[in-house]
Amino acid sequence: MTINIELTKGIILLIGNIGTGKTTFSSDYESFYWKESIKTFHWDDYIPKILTLPKKEHFQVQKSDIEAKLELFETLIIDGVFVTKTQRAVIINIAKEIGVSISAVIINNGIGDSTSLKNRIENNNSLTPEKWEEIHLENFNDYETPEVEEGFSDVLHYKW
């Protein structure tokens, strides 16, 4: 693992299309560095909880949950697609309100390709291949390159 993220206490936001290697990256990062001080928050697992709440409560619940995790761990890796500025803005605003730094790590160019799509289809049968293709294409088309100006401390690129 050759990525260097200067965080004393903060958030690493993983950005990339489905199947690009975000979860593999977070697992490797936790193992390579101090596992006791780093925790991965899998955003896809979190979405069903949020969807059961009234929309006006989403931000506060997300903020409270992230704050609680940062009480226990120095670094919180948030593993999710986050291909648009709007999707990222929620996490950036939470980091600002909490007063912690946030780094973006773009995994394998972020947009994904036929290999990442194939990886998802072969390793996750929760949706049909056609649905995975639809989601992948939508993410690909919606992708906006992350920039420091969005509010990130830094934007790093990681390629396998």
C-alpha positions as CSV (number, residue, x, y, z in Angstrom):
1,M,0.0,0.0,0.0
2,T,1.8,3.1,-1.2
3,I,-0.8,5.8,-0.5
4,N,0.0,8.5,2.0
5,I,-2.9,10.3,3.6
6,E,-2.0,12.9,6.2
7,L,-4.9,12.8,8.7
8,T,-4.8,13.2,12.4
9,K,-8.5,12.7,12.8
10,G,-10.8,12.7,9.9
11,I,-12.6,11.1,7.0
12,I,-11.3,9.4,3.9
13,L,-14.1,9.4,1.3
14,L,-13.6,6.7,-1.3
15,I,-14.9,7.6,-4.8
16,G,-15.5,5.2,-7.7
17,N,-18.0,3.4,-9.7
18,I,-19.3,0.0,-8.7
19,G,-16.6,-2.7,-8.8
20,T,-13.6,-0.3,-9.0
21,G,-12.0,-1.7,-5.8
22,K,-13.2,0.7,-3.0
23,T,-14.0,-2.1,-0.5
24,T,-10.7,-3.9,-1.3
25,F,-8.8,-0.6,-0.9
26,S,-10.4,0.0,2.5
27,S,-9.7,-3.5,3.7
28,D,-6.1,-3.3,2.6
29,Y,-5.7,0.2,4.2
30,E,-7.1,-1.0,7.5
31,S,-4.8,-4.0,7.5
32,F,-1.7,-2.1,6.5
33,Y,-2.1,0.8,8.9
34,W,-3.3,0.8,12.5
35,K,-6.5,-1.3,12.4
36,E,-7.4,-0.1,15.9
37,S,-7.6,3.5,14.8
38,I,-9.3,3.1,11.4
39,K,-12.8,2.0,10.7
40,T,-14.6,1.5,7.3
41,F,-18.2,2.7,7.1
42,H,-19.9,0.9,4.1
43,W,-22.3,3.5,2.8
44,D,-24.4,1.0,0.8
45,D,-25.2,-0.9,4.0
46,Y,-26.3,2.4,5.5
47,I,-28.7,3.5,2.8
48,P,-31.7,1.3,3.9
49,K,-31.5,2.9,7.4
50,I,-31.7,6.4,6.0
51,L,-34.5,5.6,3.6
52,T,-36.8,4.6,6.5
53,L,-36.5,8.1,7.9
54,P,-38.2,11.4,6.9
55,K,-35.9,13.2,4.4
56,K,-35.5,16.2,6.8
57,E,-33.9,13.9,9.4
58,H,-31.3,12.4,7.0
59,F,-28.4,14.9,7.5
60,Q,-28.7,15.0,11.3
61,V,-28.8,11.2,11.6
62,Q,-25.9,10.8,9.2
63,K,-23.9,13.4,11.1
64,S,-24.6,11.8,14.5
65,D,-23.6,8.4,13.2
66,I,-20.3,9.7,11.7
67,E,-19.6,11.6,14.9
68,A,-20.1,8.5,17.0
69,K,-17.7,6.5,14.8
70,L,-15.1,9.2,15.0
71,E,-15.4,9.1,18.8
72,L,-14.1,5.5,18.6
73,F,-11.7,5.7,15.7
74,E,-9.1,8.3,14.5
75,T,-9.9,7.8,10.8
76,L,-13.2,6.8,9.2
77,I,-13.1,5.5,5.7
78,I,-16.5,6.0,4.0
79,D,-16.8,3.4,1.2
80,G,-19.5,4.4,-1.3
81,V,-19.9,5.4,-5.0
82,F,-20.1,9.2,-4.5
83,V,-19.6,10.0,-8.2
84,T,-21.3,13.4,-8.1
85,K,-20.6,16.6,-6.3
86,T,-24.1,16.5,-4.8
87,Q,-23.5,13.1,-3.3
88,R,-20.2,14.1,-1.9
89,A,-21.5,17.5,-0.5
90,V,-23.4,15.7,2.3
91,I,-20.3,14.1,3.7
92,I,-18.2,17.2,3.1
93,N,-20.7,19.3,5.1
94,I,-20.8,16.8,7.9
95,A,-17.0,16.9,8.1
96,K,-17.1,20.7,8.3
97,E,-19.7,20.7,11.0
98,I,-17.8,18.2,13.0
99,G,-14.6,20.0,12.4
100,V,-12.5,17.2,10.9
101,S,-10.5,17.0,7.7
102,I,-11.8,15.0,4.7
103,S,-9.7,13.5,2.0
104,A,-11.0,12.1,-1.3
105,V,-9.4,9.0,-2.7
106,I,-10.4,8.3,-6.3
107,I,-10.2,4.5,-6.9
108,N,-9.1,3.4,-10.4
109,N,-10.0,6.6,-12.1
110,G,-13.4,6.7,-10.5
111,I,-15.6,6.1,-13.5
112,G,-15.1,2.3,-13.8
113,D,-14.8,0.2,-17.0
114,S,-15.9,-3.1,-18.4
115,T,-13.5,-4.9,-15.9
116,S,-15.1,-3.3,-12.9
117,L,-18.6,-4.0,-14.2
118,K,-17.7,-7.7,-14.9
119,N,-16.2,-7.9,-11.3
120,R,-19.5,-6.7,-9.8
121,I,-21.7,-9.0,-11.9
122,E,-19.6,-12.0,-11.1
123,N,-19.2,-11.3,-7.4
124,N,-22.6,-10.0,-6.5
125,N,-25.9,-11.6,-7.6
126,S,-28.2,-9.3,-5.6
127,L,-29.2,-7.7,-8.9
128,T,-29.5,-9.0,-12.5
129,P,-26.5,-8.4,-14.8
130,E,-28.8,-6.0,-16.8
131,K,-29.5,-3.9,-13.6
132,W,-25.8,-3.8,-12.7
133,E,-25.1,-2.6,-16.3
134,E,-27.7,0.1,-16.0
135,I,-26.4,1.3,-12.6
136,H,-22.8,1.2,-13.9
137,L,-23.6,3.3,-17.0
138,E,-25.6,5.8,-15.0
139,N,-22.7,6.3,-12.6
140,F,-20.3,6.5,-15.5
141,N,-22.4,9.2,-17.2
142,D,-23.0,11.2,-13.9
143,Y,-19.3,11.1,-12.9
144,E,-17.8,14.5,-11.8
145,T,-14.1,14.6,-11.0
146,P,-13.6,15.4,-7.3
147,E,-11.7,18.7,-6.6
148,V,-10.2,20.3,-3.6
149,E,-12.5,23.3,-4.2
150,E,-15.4,21.1,-3.1
151,G,-14.0,21.2,0.4
152,F,-11.6,18.3,0.5
153,S,-8.2,18.6,2.3
154,D,-6.7,16.8,-0.6
155,V,-7.8,14.6,-3.6
156,L,-5.7,11.5,-4.2
157,H,-5.7,9.0,-7.0
158,Y,-5.2,5.3,-6.3
159,K,-4.8,2.8,-9.1
160,W,-4.3,-0.9,-8.7
